[in-house]
Amino acid sequence: PSGAPSFDNNGLGGLDVWVPVWPATNSFEDGYCSNLKEYVIGTPEALIFDSEFECCQTIFPDQASGTCISNLSNDQQPSAQPSLSNELGLPGQYVAVFANGYEDGY
């Protein structure tokens, strides 16, 4: 991202960028991404992302608890519906299904 974060009414915190947050426990498993101004201000540019999904995918890809992914809105959650049909060469391919968050996925 270039320049200062701008305000966007679609974001929880109003900023259009996302940063990783490690709660007071400083635990990777409890980490998540936020666009709250208090977390964004002062964050190094290398840790600023354009979307919550990009932030989770980059910073918490091996998070066993699934805390970050489970915080994503429904429209950003990974789905069982592939975007391409089998006719395009994807037979036998599978995607993760997160029914009620990461822990209940299959």
A tleap script that builds the chain and sets N, CA, C and O, in Angstrom:
source leaprc.protein.ff14SB
mol = sequence {
  NPRO SER GLY ALA PRO SER PHE ASP ASN ASN
  GLY LEU GLY GLY LEU ASP VAL TRP VAL PRO
  VAL TRP PRO ALA THR ASN SER PHE GLU ASP
  GLY TYR CYS SER ASN LEU LYS GLU TYR VAL
  ILE GLY THR PRO GLU ALA LEU ILE PHE ASP
  SER GLU PHE GLU CYS CYS GLN THR ILE PHE
  PRO ASP GLN ALA SER GLY THR CYS ILE SER
  ASN LEU SER ASN ASP GLN GLN PRO SER ALA
  GLN PRO SER LEU SER ASN GLU LEU GLY LEU
  PRO GLY GLN TYR VAL ALA VAL PHE ALA ASN
  GLY TYR GLU ASP GLY CTYR
}
set mol.1.N position { 0.825 -1.192 0.000 }
set mol.1.CA position { 0.000 0.000 0.000 }
set mol.1.C position { 0.859 1.240 0.000 }
set mol.1.O position { 1.937 1.266 0.593 }
set mol.2.N position { 0.388 2.239 -0.650 }
set mol.2.CA position { 1.146 3.481 -0.673 }
set mol.2.C position { 0.342 4.582 -0.014 }
set mol.2.O position { -0.887 4.585 -0.065 }
set mol.3.N position { 1.032 5.500 0.592 }
set mol.3.CA position { 0.361 6.619 1.247 }
set mol.3.C position { -0.246 6.232 2.575 }
set mol.3.O position { -0.132 5.089 3.016 }
set mol.4.N position { -0.888 7.192 3.208 }
set mol.4.CA position { -1.518 6.971 4.509 }
set mol.4.C position { -2.831 6.223 4.353 }
set mol.4.O position { -3.503 6.358 3.330 }
set mol.5.N position { -3.204 5.437 5.357 }
set mol.5.CA position { -4.495 4.744 5.294 }
set mol.5.C position { -5.631 5.751 5.159 }
set mol.5.O position { -5.567 6.842 5.726 }
set mol.6.N position { -6.660 5.391 4.416 }
set mol.6.CA position { -7.813 6.269 4.274 }
set mol.6.C position { -9.001 5.667 4.999 }
set mol.6.O position { -8.987 4.486 5.348 }
set mol.7.N position { -10.026 6.470 5.227 }
set mol.7.CA position { -11.209 5.990 5.921 }
set mol.7.C position { -12.169 5.334 4.948 }
set mol.7.O position { -12.357 5.807 3.827 }
set mol.8.N position { -12.770 4.247 5.382 }
set mol.8.CA position { -13.696 3.472 4.568 }
set mol.8.C position { -14.801 2.978 5.483 }
set mol.8.O position { -14.519 2.290 6.464 }
set mol.9.N position { -16.044 3.307 5.193 }
set mol.9.CA position { -17.151 2.919 6.062 }
set mol.9.C position { -17.420 1.425 6.067 }
set mol.9.O position { -18.177 0.949 6.914 }
set mol.10.N position { -16.823 0.665 5.148 }
set mol.10.CA position { -17.047 -0.772 5.121 }
set mol.10.C position { -16.229 -1.516 6.178 }
set mol.10.O position { -16.573 -2.644 6.533 }
set mol.11.N position { -15.181 -0.922 6.674 }
set mol.11.CA position { -14.313 -1.603 7.627 }
set mol.11.C position { -14.793 -1.478 9.047 }
set mol.11.O position { -15.411 -0.482 9.422 }
set mol.12.N position { -14.509 -2.488 9.834 }
set mol.12.CA position { -14.885 -2.490 11.240 }
set mol.12.C position { -14.323 -1.261 11.944 }
set mol.12.O position { -15.022 -0.591 12.704 }
set mol.13.N position { -13.065 -0.978 11.682 }
set mol.13.CA position { -12.426 0.147 12.337 }
set mol.13.C position { -12.422 1.407 11.504 }
set mol.13.O position { -11.984 2.457 11.973 }
set mol.14.N position { -12.899 1.322 10.280 }
set mol.14.CA position { -12.969 2.496 9.431 }
set mol.14.C position { -11.768 2.683 8.528 }
set mol.14.O position { -11.819 3.537 7.643 }
set mol.15.N position { -10.692 1.936 8.698 }
set mol.15.CA position { -9.529 2.079 7.836 }
set mol.15.C position { -9.563 1.008 6.759 }
set mol.15.O position { -10.073 -0.091 6.978 }
set mol.16.N position { -9.016 1.335 5.596 }
set mol.16.CA position { -9.068 0.393 4.480 }
set mol.16.C position { -7.829 -0.486 4.369 }
set mol.16.O position { -7.545 -1.020 3.298 }
set mol.17.N position { -7.095 -0.640 5.457 }
set mol.17.CA position { -5.940 -1.534 5.513 }
set mol.17.C position { -6.064 -2.424 6.749 }
set mol.17.O position { -6.780 -2.101 7.697 }
set mol.18.N position { -5.357 -3.540 6.720 }
set mol.18.CA position { -5.432 -4.530 7.806 }
set mol.18.C position { -4.038 -4.857 8.301 }
set mol.18.O position { -3.091 -4.922 7.517 }
set mol.19.N position { -3.911 -5.064 9.612 }
set mol.19.CA position { -2.627 -5.390 10.225 }
set mol.19.C position { -2.798 -6.560 11.205 }
set mol.19.O position { -3.877 -6.746 11.767 }
set mol.20.N position { -1.726 -7.351 11.409 }
set mol.20.CA position { -1.811 -8.447 12.379 }
set mol.20.C position { -1.794 -7.907 13.807 }
set mol.20.O position { -1.143 -6.907 14.110 }
set mol.21.N position { -2.533 -8.604 14.677 }
set mol.21.CA position { -2.602 -8.226 16.090 }
set mol.21.C position { -2.355 -9.479 16.924 }
set mol.21.O position { -2.971 -10.523 16.708 }
set mol.22.N position { -1.447 -9.350 17.877 }
set mol.22.CA position { -1.220 -10.410 18.843 }
set mol.22.C position { -1.742 -9.886 20.175 }
set mol.22.O position { -1.199 -8.918 20.708 }
set mol.23.N position { -2.791 -10.508 20.727 }
set mol.23.CA position { -3.369 -10.029 21.984 }
set mol.23.C position { -2.355 -10.034 23.130 }
set mol.23.O position { -1.199 -10.416 22.952 }
set mol.24.N position { -2.805 -9.610 24.288 }
set mol.24.CA position { -1.938 -9.500 25.463 }
set mol.24.C position { -1.201 -10.806 25.753 }
set mol.24.O position { -0.126 -10.795 26.354 }
set mol.25.N position { -1.779 -11.929 25.327 }
set mol.25.CA position { -1.120 -13.220 25.544 }
set mol.25.C position { 0.107 -13.372 24.662 }
set mol.25.O position { 0.934 -14.256 24.886 }
set mol.26.N position { 0.228 -12.494 23.642 }
set mol.26.CA position { 1.326 -12.521 22.682 }
set mol.26.C position { 1.444 -13.893 22.025 }
set mol.26.O position { 2.539 -14.352 21.701 }
set mol.27.N position { 0.316 -14.526 21.839 }
set mol.27.CA position { 0.273 -15.874 21.293 }
set mol.27.C position { -0.077 -15.865 19.811 }
set mol.27.O position { -1.018 -15.190 19.394 }
set mol.28.N position { 0.679 -16.612 19.023 }
set mol.28.CA position { 0.405 -16.771 17.599 }
set mol.28.C position { -0.994 -17.356 17.398 }
set mol.28.O position { -1.711 -16.950 16.484 }
set mol.29.N position { -1.376 -18.297 18.240 }
set mol.29.CA position { -2.669 -18.963 18.107 }
set mol.29.C position { -3.846 -18.028 18.391 }
set mol.29.O position { -4.952 -18.289 17.917 }
set mol.30.N position { -3.644 -16.963 19.138 }
set mol.30.CA position { -4.706 -16.000 19.440 }
set mol.30.C position { -4.680 -14.795 18.498 }
set mol.30.O position { -5.532 -13.912 18.597 }
set mol.31.N position { -3.710 -14.757 17.591 }
set mol.31.CA position { -3.556 -13.618 16.698 }
set mol.31.C position { -4.674 -13.512 15.669 }
set mol.31.O position { -5.289 -14.508 15.288 }
set mol.32.N position { -4.921 -12.297 15.234 }
set mol.32.CA position { -5.953 -12.012 14.231 }
set mol.32.C position { -5.552 -10.750 13.482 }
set mol.32.O position { -4.512 -10.163 13.783 }
set mol.33.N position { -6.343 -10.324 12.524 }
set mol.33.CA position { -6.060 -9.108 11.769 }
set mol.33.C position { -7.132 -8.071 12.054 }
set mol.33.O position { -8.303 -8.406 12.230 }
set mol.34.N position { -6.726 -6.822 12.098 }
set mol.34.CA position { -7.647 -5.751 12.452 }
set mol.34.C position { -7.395 -4.529 11.576 }
set mol.34.O position { -6.296 -4.326 11.060 }
set mol.35.N position { -8.450 -3.718 11.423 }
set mol.35.CA position { -8.291 -2.434 10.739 }
set mol.35.C position { -8.597 -1.272 11.686 }
set mol.35.O position { -8.873 -0.156 11.245 }
set mol.36.N position { -8.545 -1.550 12.992 }
set mol.36.CA position { -8.749 -0.486 13.971 }
set mol.36.C position { -7.554 0.460 13.957 }
set mol.36.O position { -6.401 0.028 13.937 }
set mol.37.N position { -7.844 1.730 13.968 }
set mol.37.CA position { -6.819 2.769 13.894 }
set mol.37.C position { -5.717 2.570 14.939 }
set mol.37.O position { -4.538 2.770 14.648 }
set mol.38.N position { -6.105 2.177 16.154 }
set mol.38.CA position { -5.126 2.015 17.231 }
set mol.38.C position { -4.061 0.964 16.906 }
set mol.38.O position { -2.943 1.042 17.415 }
set mol.39.N position { -4.400 -0.017 16.063 }
set mol.39.CA position { -3.430 -1.041 15.683 }
set mol.39.C position { -2.684 -0.663 14.409 }
set mol.39.O position { -1.512 -1.006 14.255 }
set mol.40.N position { -3.339 0.032 13.504 }
set mol.40.CA position { -2.734 0.369 12.211 }
set mol.40.C position { -1.639 1.421 12.357 }
set mol.40.O position { -0.566 1.292 11.767 }
set mol.41.N position { -1.909 2.456 13.138 }
set mol.41.CA position { -0.941 3.543 13.302 }
set mol.41.C position { 0.350 3.002 13.918 }
set mol.41.O position { 0.324 2.376 14.978 }
set mol.42.N position { 1.456 3.243 13.262 }
set mol.42.CA position { 2.759 2.813 13.757 }
set mol.42.C position { 3.188 1.424 13.289 }
set mol.42.O position { 4.296 0.986 13.598 }
set mol.43.N position { 2.328 0.729 12.551 }
set mol.43.CA position { 2.676 -0.605 12.048 }
set mol.43.C position { 3.636 -0.465 10.868 }
set mol.43.O position { 3.394 0.346 9.973 }
set mol.44.N position { 4.727 -1.246 10.852 }
set mol.44.CA position { 5.648 -1.196 9.714 }
set mol.44.C position { 4.917 -1.531 8.407 }
set mol.44.O position { 4.023 -2.377 8.392 }
set mol.45.N position { 5.296 -0.875 7.331 }
set mol.45.CA position { 4.616 -1.034 6.048 }
set mol.45.C position { 4.576 -2.487 5.576 }
set mol.45.O position { 3.616 -2.896 4.922 }
set mol.46.N position { 5.606 -3.271 5.899 }
set mol.46.CA position { 5.648 -4.672 5.477 }
set mol.46.C position { 4.541 -5.500 6.127 }
set mol.46.O position { 4.235 -6.596 5.657 }
set mol.47.N position { 3.942 -4.991 7.199 }
set mol.47.CA position { 2.874 -5.709 7.907 }
set mol.47.C position { 1.502 -5.087 7.673 }
set mol.47.O position { 0.571 -5.345 8.436 }
set mol.48.N position { 1.363 -4.273 6.630 }
set mol.48.CA position { 0.088 -3.651 6.288 }
set mol.48.C position { -0.449 -4.321 5.022 }
set mol.48.O position { 0.256 -4.433 4.019 }
set mol.49.N position { -1.716 -4.765 5.085 }
set mol.49.CA position { -2.316 -5.510 3.979 }
set mol.49.C position { -3.589 -4.835 3.498 }
set mol.49.O position { -4.234 -4.098 4.243 }
set mol.50.N position { -3.944 -5.094 2.242 }
set mol.50.CA position { -5.127 -4.495 1.633 }
set mol.50.C position { -6.429 -5.158 2.057 }
set mol.50.O position { -7.498 -4.561 1.930 }
set mol.51.N position { -6.351 -6.402 2.567 }
set mol.51.CA position { -7.570 -7.097 2.985 }
set mol.51.C position { -7.286 -7.931 4.232 }
set mol.51.O position { -6.141 -8.281 4.521 }
set mol.52.N position { -8.352 -8.238 4.958 }
set mol.52.CA position { -8.233 -9.081 6.141 }
set mol.52.C position { -7.777 -10.481 5.737 }
set mol.52.O position { -6.953 -11.093 6.416 }
set mol.53.N position { -8.318 -10.983 4.626 }
set mol.53.CA position { -7.935 -12.309 4.146 }
set mol.53.C position { -6.444 -12.370 3.826 }
set mol.53.O position { -5.761 -13.314 4.221 }
set mol.54.N position { -5.940 -11.366 3.112 }
set mol.54.CA position { -4.517 -11.325 2.755 }
set mol.54.C position { -3.653 -11.308 4.014 }
set mol.54.O position { -2.620 -11.975 4.072 }
set mol.55.N position { -4.071 -10.555 5.005 }
set mol.55.CA position { -3.341 -10.475 6.268 }
set mol.55.C position { -3.299 -11.843 6.947 }
set mol.55.O position { -2.230 -12.306 7.344 }
set mol.56.N position { -4.457 -12.489 7.081 }
set mol.56.CA position { -4.522 -13.812 7.719 }
set mol.56.C position { -3.695 -14.838 6.960 }
set mol.56.O position { -2.949 -15.615 7.556 }
set mol.57.N position { -3.833 -14.834 5.653 }
set mol.57.CA position { -3.147 -15.805 4.804 }
set mol.57.C position { -1.627 -15.638 4.878 }
set mol.57.O position { -0.890 -16.623 4.831 }
set mol.58.N position { -1.169 -14.412 4.991 }
set mol.58.CA position { 0.268 -14.140 5.002 }
set mol.58.C position { 0.893 -14.328 6.386 }
set mol.58.O position { 1.962 -14.926 6.509 }
set mol.59.N position { 0.232 -13.823 7.418 }
set mol.59.CA position { 0.818 -13.822 8.763 }
set mol.59.C position { 0.475 -15.076 9.563 }
set mol.59.O position { 1.304 -15.549 10.340 }
set mol.60.N position { -0.713 -15.616 9.390 }
set mol.60.CA position { -1.163 -16.748 10.206 }
set mol.60.C position { -1.527 -17.990 9.370 }
set mol.60.O position { -2.557 -18.608 9.641 }
set mol.61.N position { -0.727 -18.375 8.373 }
set mol.61.CA position { -1.125 -19.495 7.510 }
set mol.61.C position { -1.154 -20.849 8.227 }
set mol.61.O position { -1.921 -21.731 7.839 }
set mol.62.N position { -0.344 -21.024 9.250 }
set mol.62.CA position { -0.257 -22.309 9.954 }
set mol.62.C position { -0.898 -22.254 11.330 }
set mol.62.O position { -0.577 -23.066 12.198 }
set mol.63.N position { -1.792 -21.315 11.535 }
set mol.63.CA position { -2.430 -21.143 12.841 }
set mol.63.C position { -3.400 -22.303 13.099 }
set mol.63.O position { -4.444 -22.394 12.453 }
set mol.64.N position { -3.058 -23.182 14.035 }
set mol.64.CA position { -3.879 -24.362 14.323 }
set mol.64.C position { -5.239 -23.991 14.899 }
set mol.64.O position { -6.223 -24.691 14.662 }
set mol.65.N position { -5.305 -22.901 15.651 }
set mol.65.CA position { -6.572 -22.491 16.269 }
set mol.65.C position { -7.563 -21.946 15.250 }
set mol.65.O position { -8.772 -22.007 15.470 }
set mol.66.N position { -7.064 -21.412 14.135 }
set mol.66.CA position { -7.939 -20.834 13.117 }
set mol.66.C position { -8.576 -19.520 13.532 }
set mol.66.O position { -9.546 -19.083 12.913 }
set mol.67.N position { -8.051 -18.889 14.560 }
set mol.67.CA position { -8.636 -17.648 15.078 }
set mol.67.C position { -8.763 -16.585 13.992 }
set mol.67.O position { -9.820 -15.971 13.846 }
set mol.68.N position { -7.705 -16.366 13.237 }
set mol.68.CA position { -7.735 -15.299 12.233 }
set mol.68.C position { -8.749 -15.597 11.134 }
set mol.68.O position { -9.573 -14.744 10.808 }
set mol.69.N position { -8.698 -16.796 10.561 }
set mol.69.CA position { -9.620 -17.166 9.481 }
set mol.69.C position { -11.065 -17.139 9.960 }
set mol.69.O position { -11.954 -16.729 9.214 }
set mol.70.N position { -11.312 -17.572 11.198 }
set mol.70.CA position { -12.697 -17.617 11.692 }
set mol.70.C position { -13.272 -16.223 11.910 }
set mol.70.O position { -14.490 -16.071 12.006 }
set mol.71.N position { -12.423 -15.204 11.991 }
set mol.71.CA position { -12.900 -13.824 12.145 }
set mol.71.C position { -13.314 -13.190 10.817 }
set mol.71.O position { -13.924 -12.121 10.806 }
set mol.72.N position { -12.987 -13.840 9.701 }
set mol.72.CA position { -13.345 -13.282 8.393 }
set mol.72.C position { -14.860 -13.244 8.231 }
set mol.72.O position { -15.570 -14.107 8.747 }
set mol.73.N position { -15.344 -12.247 7.518 }
set mol.73.CA position { -16.778 -12.178 7.233 }
set mol.73.C position { -17.154 -13.338 6.315 }
set mol.73.O position { -16.290 -13.906 5.647 }
set mol.74.N position { -18.431 -13.691 6.281 }
set mol.74.CA position { -18.891 -14.841 5.502 }
set mol.74.C position { -18.498 -14.762 4.030 }
set mol.74.O position { -18.197 -15.787 3.418 }
set mol.75.N position { -18.497 -13.557 3.454 }
set mol.75.CA position { -18.161 -13.446 2.037 }
set mol.75.C position { -16.670 -13.664 1.770 }
set mol.75.O position { -16.276 -13.824 0.614 }
set mol.76.N position { -15.839 -13.673 2.807 }
set mol.76.CA position { -14.410 -13.929 2.636 }
set mol.76.C position { -14.001 -15.328 3.088 }
set mol.76.O position { -12.867 -15.748 2.856 }
set mol.77.N position { -14.915 -16.050 3.730 }
set mol.77.CA position { -14.604 -17.397 4.210 }
set mol.77.C position { -14.366 -18.325 3.023 }
set mol.77.O position { -15.070 -18.237 2.017 }
set mol.78.N position { -13.381 -19.211 3.132 }
set mol.78.CA position { -13.208 -20.219 2.085 }
set mol.78.C position { -14.487 -21.045 1.973 }
set mol.78.O position { -15.122 -21.334 2.987 }
set mol.79.N position { -14.870 -21.426 0.766 }
set mol.79.CA position { -16.113 -22.168 0.587 }
set mol.79.C position { -15.869 -23.501 -0.112 }
set mol.79.O position { -14.791 -23.756 -0.649 }
set mol.80.N position { -16.891 -24.333 -0.090 }
set mol.80.CA position { -16.809 -25.625 -0.758 }
set mol.80.C position { -17.117 -25.496 -2.240 }
set mol.80.O position { -16.947 -26.461 -2.985 }
set mol.81.N position { -17.558 -24.348 -2.678 }
set mol.81.CA position { -17.941 -24.145 -4.070 }
set mol.81.C position { -16.739 -23.713 -4.901 }
set mol.81.O position { -16.314 -22.562 -4.801 }
set mol.82.N position { -16.179 -24.606 -5.719 }
set mol.82.CA position { -15.051 -24.184 -6.559 }
set mol.82.C position { -15.517 -23.152 -7.583 }
set mol.82.O position { -16.652 -23.198 -8.058 }
set mol.83.N position { -14.642 -22.242 -7.908 }
set mol.83.CA position { -15.011 -21.208 -8.867 }
set mol.83.C position { -14.871 -21.699 -10.306 }
set mol.83.O position { -15.335 -21.038 -11.235 }
set mol.84.N position { -14.236 -22.850 -10.493 }
set mol.84.CA position { -14.075 -23.420 -11.823 }
set mol.84.C position { -14.754 -24.779 -11.863 }
set mol.84.O position { -14.794 -25.478 -10.850 }
set mol.85.N position { -15.277 -25.158 -12.995 }
set mol.85.CA position { -15.949 -26.457 -13.121 }
set mol.85.C position { -14.941 -27.545 -13.472 }
set mol.85.O position { -13.803 -27.258 -13.841 }
set mol.86.N position { -15.374 -28.797 -13.351 }
set mol.86.CA position { -14.517 -29.923 -13.717 }
set mol.86.C position { -14.133 -29.883 -15.188 }
set mol.86.O position { -13.102 -30.433 -15.576 }
set mol.87.N position { -14.942 -29.245 -16.000 }
set mol.87.CA position { -14.659 -29.151 -17.426 }
set mol.87.C position { -13.383 -28.370 -17.694 }
set mol.87.O position { -12.814 -28.458 -18.782 }
set mol.88.N position { -12.936 -27.615 -16.716 }
set mol.88.CA position { -11.742 -26.810 -16.905 }
set mol.88.C position { -10.491 -27.486 -16.348 }
set mol.88.O position { -9.444 -26.851 -16.218 }
set mol.89.N position { -10.599 -28.754 -16.025 }
set mol.89.CA position { -9.413 -29.497 -15.633 }
set mol.89.C position { -9.143 -29.594 -14.153 }
set mol.89.O position { -7.981 -29.704 -13.761 }
set mol.90.N position { -10.165 -29.559 -13.305 }
set mol.90.CA position { -9.933 -29.658 -11.875 }
set mol.90.C position { -10.582 -30.873 -11.224 }
set mol.90.O position { -10.999 -30.771 -10.070 }
set mol.91.N position { -10.691 -32.009 -11.893 }
set mol.91.CA position { -11.301 -33.164 -11.238 }
set mol.91.C position { -10.436 -33.632 -10.078 }
set mol.91.O position { -9.208 -33.621 -10.157 }
set mol.92.N position { -11.098 -34.046 -8.999 }
set mol.92.CA position { -10.373 -34.564 -7.850 }
set mol.92.C position { -9.769 -33.496 -6.953 }
set mol.92.O position { -9.053 -33.829 -6.009 }
set mol.93.N position { -10.034 -32.239 -7.217 }
set mol.93.CA position { -9.512 -31.164 -6.378 }
set mol.93.C position { -10.516 -30.848 -5.281 }
set mol.93.O position { -11.724 -30.911 -5.509 }
set mol.94.N position { -10.031 -30.511 -4.096 }
set mol.94.CA position { -10.904 -30.239 -2.963 }
set mol.94.C position { -10.527 -28.920 -2.310 }
set mol.94.O position { -9.389 -28.466 -2.423 }
set mol.95.N position { -11.480 -28.311 -1.632 }
set mol.95.CA position { -11.240 -27.082 -0.894 }
set mol.95.C position { -11.720 -27.277 0.537 }
set mol.95.O position { -12.574 -28.122 0.805 }
set mol.96.N position { -11.168 -26.492 1.450 }
set mol.96.CA position { -11.562 -26.573 2.856 }
set mol.96.C position { -12.953 -25.976 3.044 }
set mol.96.O position { -13.319 -25.009 2.376 }
set mol.97.N position { -13.716 -26.554 3.950 }
set mol.97.CA position { -15.041 -26.049 4.287 }
set mol.97.C position { -15.023 -25.657 5.754 }
set mol.97.O position { -14.779 -26.496 6.622 }
set mol.98.N position { -15.281 -24.386 6.034 }
set mol.98.CA position { -15.318 -23.888 7.398 }
set mol.98.C position { -16.765 -23.601 7.748 }
set mol.98.O position { -17.245 -22.488 7.538 }
set mol.99.N position { -17.465 -24.593 8.280 }
set mol.99.CA position { -18.895 -24.498 8.558 }
set mol.99.C position { -19.191 -23.472 9.647 }
set mol.99.O position { -19.975 -22.548 9.430 }
set mol.100.N position { -18.585 -23.624 10.789 }
set mol.100.CA position { -18.785 -22.701 11.919 }
set mol.100.C position { -17.447 -22.261 12.452 }
set mol.100.O position { -17.175 -22.368 13.648 }
set mol.101.N position { -16.616 -21.767 11.563 }
set mol.101.CA position { -15.268 -21.364 11.950 }
set mol.101.C position { -14.269 -22.466 11.650 }
set mol.101.O position { -14.641 -23.559 11.222 }
set mol.102.N position { -13.053 -22.184 11.868 }
set mol.102.CA position { -11.946 -23.072 11.513 }
set mol.102.C position { -12.000 -24.408 12.245 }
set mol.102.O position { -11.760 -25.451 11.637 }
set mol.103.N position { -12.307 -24.395 13.520 }
set mol.103.CA position { -12.308 -25.606 14.327 }
set mol.103.C position { -13.345 -26.628 13.857 }
set mol.103.O position { -13.123 -27.830 14.002 }
set mol.104.N position { -14.479 -26.175 13.293 }
set mol.104.CA position { -15.525 -27.082 12.851 }
set mol.104.C position { -15.430 -27.409 11.370 }
set mol.104.O position { -16.333 -28.034 10.814 }
set mol.105.N position { -14.358 -26.998 10.734 }
set mol.105.CA position { -14.209 -27.223 9.295 }
set mol.105.C position { -13.900 -28.678 8.977 }
set mol.105.O position { -13.494 -29.450 9.845 }
set mol.106.N position { -14.099 -29.027 7.727 }
set mol.106.CA position { -13.799 -30.370 7.254 }
set mol.106.C position { -13.342 -30.317 5.821 }
set mol.106.O position { -13.038 -31.354 5.232 }
savepdb mol mol.pdb
quit
